[in-house]
Amino acid sequence: MAGKSVYVTRRIPEDGIELLRRRCDAVEVNPKEGPHTREELLSAVRGRDGVLCQLGDRIDAGLMDAATDCKVFSNYAVGYDNIDVVEATRHGIAVTNTPGVLTDTTAELAWALLFAVARRVVEADAFTRAGKFTGWAPMMMLGVDVTGKTLGIVGAGRIGTAMALKSKGFRMTVLYTDLRSNETLEKELGARHVDIEELFAECDFISIHVPLTDTTGHFVDERLLSTMKPTACLVNTSRGAVVDERALVRVLREHGIAGAGLDVFEEEPSLAPGLAELPNVVLTPHIGSATVETRSRMAVLAAENLIAVLEGRRPEHIVNPEVLATRSGD
């Protein structure tokens, strides 16, 4: 595209970068290993026709005012809570994301966390490396079974559905809560659609898969956590702020639940005070989509979305399609 300038706010797999370079005249990638400062990002987006951004980039009205030529913010993520979509629409800027390509990968990570917590894998690894393993003992590192237990899915969208379907081999009872019924889960697993209170009270394992919105912040609060079984485990691979992290620390410290597996945090990269010291929590650094294959697919999809907007086509995944409707009417 003649004259089109694109900025990529963090280095992504080369497949996506190469696609952008084949289709755009000027493509610049942030050379730093870490994220931009606010001032650096404001400077970097000036004069750009498109920006391929990351979930750590705060894309708000101030940034959009600086990006006067920008037609699209292509988010390298499924969630887009880092972008003020209302302001983007007001500025006439399309917002795109990358759902679908990371569904199974993120569900697999949720299962990895579930098993790591249930079987105390991280504790056992540290115990062994520290030379404390002196021989088999009948009461050493007792965890909880997974097979035959009850799994609760909070948010039965793409990833929540994939997470639940993978439970079939473990003969689990599945409960789920969502704004609408999920025919796939009900048909394939005999899953039951229940309210959030019943799910938290009845399930042995609860996995969170809701986006962060105005209504889901601290959706999982101290009240809900206190209704869980003391043998239950919580897994969160969605967005950290969905769970009241400080309340979770208190519940874990008091052994109100058996454990938690967290890939996301309320104030990333910071953790709530005391969280890192708890032995009954497994922590990973937001790696839900972190496989070579999936991150490459995300890079290509984000690039394709951006290119489509700049070429006047409808991208595969757009968050605010009304922007395109407005342009077509110009």
C-alpha positions in Angstrom: 0.0 0.0 0.0 1.6 3.2 -1.2 2.5 5.6 1.5 1.2 3.5 4.4 3.1 3.6 7.7 2.6 1.0 10.4 4.0 0.7 13.9 4.4 -2.5 16.0 4.6 -1.7 19.7 6.5 -4.9 20.7 8.4 -7.5 18.7 6.1 -10.3 17.5 6.9 -13.5 15.5 8.5 -12.7 12.2 5.6 -14.2 10.1 3.4 -11.2 11.1 6.2 -8.6 10.5 7.0 -10.0 7.1 3.4 -9.9 6.0 3.2 -6.2 7.0 6.4 -5.5 5.2 5.1 -7.1 2.0 2.0 -4.9 2.0 3.0 -1.6 3.6 5.7 0.9 2.6 7.0 1.6 6.1 6.9 -0.8 9.0 8.7 0.0 12.2 9.0 -2.3 15.2 9.8 -1.2 18.8 13.4 -2.2 19.1 13.2 -2.4 22.9 12.8 -5.7 24.7 10.2 -4.2 27.1 7.2 -2.0 26.6 7.3 1.7 25.7 6.9 4.4 28.3 3.8 6.5 27.9 5.9 9.3 26.3 7.6 6.9 23.9 4.3 5.4 22.8 2.8 8.8 22.2 5.7 9.7 20.0 5.8 6.4 18.2 2.1 6.4 17.0 2.3 9.9 15.5 2.0 9.8 11.7 1.1 6.1 11.6 -1.7 4.8 9.5 -2.0 1.7 11.6 -0.7 0.4 15.0 -0.3 -3.2 15.9 -0.5 -3.0 19.7 -0.2 -5.3 22.7 -2.4 -5.9 25.8 0.0 -3.9 27.9 -0.4 -0.8 25.8 -2.9 1.7 27.2 -4.8 3.0 24.1 -6.9 5.8 25.4 -8.3 9.2 24.1 -4.9 10.9 24.7 -3.1 8.4 22.6 -5.7 8.6 19.9 -5.4 12.4 19.8 -1.7 11.9 19.1 -2.3 9.3 16.4 -4.1 11.7 14.1 -3.6 9.6 11.0 -4.4 6.2 12.5 -7.1 4.1 10.9 -6.7 0.9 13.0 -5.4 -0.4 16.3 -4.9 -4.1 15.7 -4.6 -5.7 19.2 -2.3 -8.7 19.5 -4.7 -10.4 21.9 -8.3 -11.7 22.2 -9.2 -9.3 25.0 -9.2 -5.6 24.3 -9.7 -4.0 27.7 -6.5 -2.1 27.2 -8.3 -0.1 24.4 -11.0 2.5 25.0 -13.3 1.2 22.2 -15.8 4.0 22.7 -13.1 6.6 22.1 -11.7 4.7 19.1 -15.1 4.7 17.5 -15.5 8.4 18.2 -12.2 9.0 16.5 -13.2 6.8 13.6 -10.5 4.2 14.4 -11.2 0.5 13.9 -10.2 -1.9 16.7 -9.4 -5.5 15.9 -8.4 -8.6 17.9 -7.2 -12.2 17.5 -9.9 -14.6 18.8 -10.1 -18.3 17.8 -6.4 -19.0 17.1 -5.5 -19.2 20.7 -8.5 -21.0 22.1 -7.1 -24.5 22.6 -3.7 -23.2 23.6 -5.2 -21.1 26.4 -7.5 -24.0 27.5 -4.4 -26.3 27.7 -2.6 -23.8 30.0 -5.7 -23.7 32.2 -5.6 -27.5 32.5 -1.8 -27.3 33.2 -2.5 -25.0 36.1 -5.4 -27.1 37.3 -3.3 -30.2 37.5 -0.3 -28.4 38.9 -2.4 -27.1 41.8 -4.3 -30.4 42.3 -1.2 -32.5 42.5 1.1 -29.8 44.1 3.5 -30.1 41.2 5.4 -26.9 41.8 5.7 -27.5 45.6 6.9 -31.1 44.9 9.5 -29.9 42.3 10.9 -27.3 44.8 10.9 -29.9 47.5 12.9 -32.4 45.4 15.4 -29.8 44.1 16.1 -28.7 47.6 17.2 -32.2 48.5 14.3 -32.8 50.9 13.2 -36.0 49.2 14.7 -38.9 51.2 12.3 -41.6 50.1 8.7 -42.4 49.5 6.3 -41.6 52.4 2.6 -42.3 52.6 1.6 -38.8 53.7 4.1 -36.8 51.5 2.7 -34.1 49.2 -0.9 -35.3 49.2 -3.0 -33.6 46.6 -6.6 -34.1 45.3 -7.9 -36.3 42.5 -9.2 -34.7 39.3 -11.0 -37.7 37.7 -14.7 -37.9 38.5 -14.8 -34.5 40.1 -17.0 -31.5 39.3 -15.6 -28.8 37.0 -17.1 -25.3 37.0 -16.7 -23.1 33.9 -17.3 -19.3 34.5 -17.8 -18.0 31.0 -18.6 -20.6 28.3 -17.3 -18.8 25.3 -14.6 -20.2 22.9 -12.0 -20.9 25.6 -14.4 -21.9 28.3 -16.0 -24.4 26.0 -12.6 -25.8 24.9 -11.6 -26.1 28.6 -14.8 -28.0 29.4 -14.7 -30.3 26.4 -11.2 -31.4 27.4 -12.6 -32.7 30.7 -14.4 -35.6 28.9 -11.4 -38.0 29.4 -11.6 -37.4 33.1 -15.2 -38.3 33.4 -16.0 -35.0 35.2 -19.4 -33.5 35.9 -19.5 -30.0 34.3 -21.4 -27.0 35.5 -21.2 -23.7 33.7 -22.5 -20.1 34.1 -22.9 -17.7 31.2 -25.3 -15.1 29.9 -26.7 -17.8 27.5 -27.0 -21.5 27.2 -24.2 -23.5 25.6 -25.8 -26.3 23.5 -22.4 -27.8 22.7 -21.5 -28.4 26.4 -25.0 -29.6 27.2 -25.1 -32.1 24.3 -21.4 -33.3 24.5 -21.0 -33.4 28.3 -24.4 -33.2 29.8 -23.3 -30.0 31.4 -25.8 -27.9 33.4 -26.3 -24.2 33.1 -26.4 -22.9 36.7 -26.1 -19.5 38.5 -22.8 -18.4 39.8 -23.6 -19.1 43.5 -24.4 -22.8 42.8 -21.3 -23.2 40.7 -19.0 -21.8 43.3 -20.6 -23.9 46.1 -20.7 -27.2 44.2 -17.6 -27.4 42.1 -14.2 -29.0 43.0 -12.4 -27.0 40.3 -13.5 -23.6 38.9 -11.9 -22.1 35.8 -12.5 -18.4 34.9 -13.0 -17.5 31.2 -14.9 -14.1 31.1 -13.6 -10.9 29.6 -12.8 -7.9 31.7 -15.7 -5.4 31.4 -17.4 -2.8 33.5 -19.5 -5.6 35.1 -16.9 -8.3 35.6 -14.3 -6.4 37.6 -13.9 -8.2 40.9 -16.7 -10.5 39.8 -15.1 -13.2 41.8 -15.1 -11.5 45.2 -14.5 -12.5 48.8 -18.2 -13.5 49.2 -18.0 -16.0 46.3 -14.6 -17.3 47.3 -16.0 -18.0 50.8 -18.7 -20.3 49.4 -16.1 -22.6 47.8 -15.3 -26.0 49.2 -12.2 -26.1 51.3 -10.9 -28.8 49.0 -11.6 -26.8 45.8 -9.2 -25.1 43.4 -9.6 -21.9 41.4 -7.9 -21.3 38.0 -7.8 -17.9 36.2 -6.5 -17.5 32.6 -8.8 -14.7 31.6 -8.0 -11.3 33.1 -6.5 -10.7 36.6 -9.0 -8.0 37.7 -11.9 -10.4 37.3 -10.8 -11.8 40.6 -10.3 -9.7 43.8 -6.7 -10.7 44.2 -6.3 -9.5 47.8 -9.4 -11.4 48.8 -8.0 -14.5 47.2 -4.7 -14.1 49.1 -6.7 -14.0 52.4 -8.7 -17.1 51.4 -5.6 -19.0 50.4 -3.7 -18.0 53.4 -6.5 -19.2 55.7 -6.8 -22.4 53.6 -10.4 -21.6 52.8 -9.7 -23.3 49.5 -7.1 -25.9 48.6 -5.3 -23.7 46.0 -5.3 -21.5 42.9 -3.6 -21.4 39.6 -3.2 -17.9 38.1 -1.8 -16.9 34.7 -3.1 -13.3 35.0 -3.0 -10.7 37.7 -4.9 -7.6 38.7 -2.1 -5.1 38.4 0.3 -6.9 36.0 3.2 -7.4 36.4 2.8 -6.7 40.1 1.2 -9.2 42.4 -1.0 -8.6 45.4 1.0 -8.5 48.6 1.6 -12.0 50.0 0.6 -13.9 46.8 4.0 -15.0 45.8 4.8 -16.4 49.3 1.8 -18.8 49.4 2.7 -22.4 48.7 -0.8 -23.3 47.6 -0.9 -21.1 44.5 0.8 -21.7 41.1 1.8 -18.5 39.2 2.6 -18.2 35.6 3.5 -14.9 33.7 0.5 -14.5 31.4 1.5 -17.3 29.0 -1.9 -18.6 28.1 -1.2 -18.2 24.4 2.5 -18.7 24.6 3.4 -21.5 22.1 5.4 -21.0 19.0 2.5 -22.1 16.8 -0.2 -20.0 18.4 1.9 -16.8 18.8 2.8 -17.0 15.1 -0.9 -17.5 14.1 -1.8 -14.5 16.3 0.9 -12.4 14.6 -0.4 -13.2 11.1 -4.0 -12.6 12.1 -3.2 -9.3 13.7 -1.3 -8.2 10.6 -4.1 -9.4 8.3 -6.7 -7.5 10.3 -4.6 -4.3 10.1 -3.9 -4.6 6.4 -7.6 -5.3 5.7 -8.6 -2.0 7.3 -5.9 0.0 5.5 -7.0 -1.6 2.2 -10.6 -0.7 2.8 -11.8 -4.2 3.4 -13.6 -5.7 6.4 -11.1 -7.5 8.7 -11.8 -11.0 9.9 -12.2 -9.8 13.5 -13.4 -6.3 14.3 -14.6 -5.0 17.6 -16.4 -1.9 16.4 -17.8 -2.6 13.0 -19.8 0.6 13.0 -16.6 2.5 12.1 -16.5 0.6 8.8 -20.1 1.4 8.2 -19.5 5.1 8.8 -16.6 5.0 6.4 -18.5 3.2 3.6 -21.1 5.9 3.9 -18.6 8.8 3.4 
